[in-house]
Each structure stands twice: as C-alpha cells, then as structure tokens.
Amino acid sequence: MDVSRVKDDILFWAELLAPLPAGLCAMAADLRGWTAVAAFLGFYAAWFLGLIAVWVIAVFLLSLTVDLSKPVPEDHPAARWIVVTIIGLLCKVGRLRIHVTGWENLPAGRFLLVGNHRSNYDPIATVWALRRKGVDVAFITKPENMKIPLVRLIHWANFLVIDRQDARRAIETIHAAADLLKRDVVNVGVYPEGTRSKSAEMLPFHNAVFKIAKQAGVPILVAAIDGTEKIHENAPWKRTGVTIDLRACIPAEEVAAGSTKDLGERVRALLEQAAER
C-alpha cells in the first residue's frame, strides 16, 4: 500500500468535509442504535452532496466572469487553488491511481515540461501529481477548451491558449509562455504533438514549442505518461493506474545550444524509450 497516497486521499476528503455542522451531530446523538447510524450517515451524505452542489454552482457562475481577452501576467493563488481542487475531484471521480517515477530529475527552478499526449486526462493527472512536491504547472491548451464554462477558470491559473491555425497568435503564445517562466510566475507544460494520439504511437512534433525554453533560458523536463487512455473505459467503476515517468531533464545550457529540431528529436527519443519499457 502506498501510504503517502492514502494520506493524500484522507487529507483531501477531510478538508472537503470538515465544515459538517455540529447540529447534525447533535441530532444524531439524540437517537439510538442503527437509527442513529442511519440518521447520521443520511445527514452526512446530504451535507456532502449539498456542499458539492453549492460549490460547483458557485464556481460555475464564477467561471462565466472570466475575460479571456485579458492576459493574466501574475500568479493568483486563489484561482490556482480552485483549479487544483477541481482537478483533484476529477482524479477522484475518475479513480486514478497515479505513480510517479524520476523525481530526482525534477529541476530546482522553473522549467518547461514536455510530454506525450494520450488523453484529455494527461494535464489533469500531471498537475495533481506534481502538486505533491509543491510544483505548479500551467499548460498550453487548445482554444476549444476555453468554450467550456468551468474549464475557462484555468485562464486565471496562467494556462495559455495556442491557435495553431494562426501563426502570429501562436508566436504570441510562445512569447507569453516564455515570459511567465522568465518572471518566475509558474512552470509551463506543453504537448509537442499538438493533440492527443488515439494510438500508442506518437504524432509528429511541432518543434516551435521548444522556443519557449530557449527564450526563457530554462531546462526541459521530459515526462512520459501512460495509462490515461484507459480512464474512459474504467471510470467510475474501476481504478486506472497512471504512470508519470519524469524521464530526464535537459539542462538550460544544452537547450540554448541546440536547435528546436535537435531538441524535438532528443525529446522524442526519450519518450519512445519510455514507451518501449
């Protein structure tokens, strides 16, 4: 048993359920036997579902106020907390069992995280796993995701949109991502394939994304993910094992010296090696 994972789960639900009103406990205390147990569990379930419903509605309404036309140059801890909490709920509902290897390759400072793309759950699992080490990551995503009300909140957590159909705007996103890294706001994550692969084979890379690390002068953390493609088949009835392998860290000096093409080939080779294991 992974004690740290169990501890994380207990703390997550304890924080979520902590505000249980004392009045419910008092009402259950006046009853006896199985009636008291049933009443207590009923009150607890009602409070839990009500709390979740109110919270989701509040966050939904909050997401409608997000102005995507305004850039978010600074870190907003409250917004990031909301986003990470939603991500945590998605991981619990999806019944993910995340195992991370290669923690020793995690850089001390800011970095560009680059990985393979197997599922929409890839960034969700990655953000939830890295938060164990106090590491925040803002991913670059596609414009379509920002049309989903709740998802729009990631804009406040420094997530960026890249429009691959518009070269000028794509370059602006690359500059914005590099700026976040240079100003020590947040780590940035990107999938060079551009979209998720529906097979085990990686799609061609868009090597321009490596300009982010070159412009920011930061290392590249290569993260291979596996198992997320099975979540839609298993959830919510069955757990899904997800492995995130922090394969290697390409130092900033080597990033600066290499071309985007060379970096793309190097990262791809590392990810392919992980897939063969």
Secondary structure, DSSP 8 states (H G I E B T S, - for coil): --HHHHHHHHHHHHHHHTT--HHHHHHHHTS-HHHHHHHHHHHHHHHHHHHHHHHHHHHHHHHTT--TTS---S--HHHHHHHHHHHHHHHHHTTEEEEEE-GGG--SS--EEEE----TTHHHHHHHHHGGGT--EEEEE-GGGGGSTGGGGGGTTT-EE--TT-HHHHHHHHHHHHHHHHTTS-EEEE-TTSS--SSSS-----GGGGHHHHHHT--EEEEEEESGGGHHHHTTTS-EEEEEEEEEEE-HHHHHHS-HHHHHHHHHHHHHHHHH-
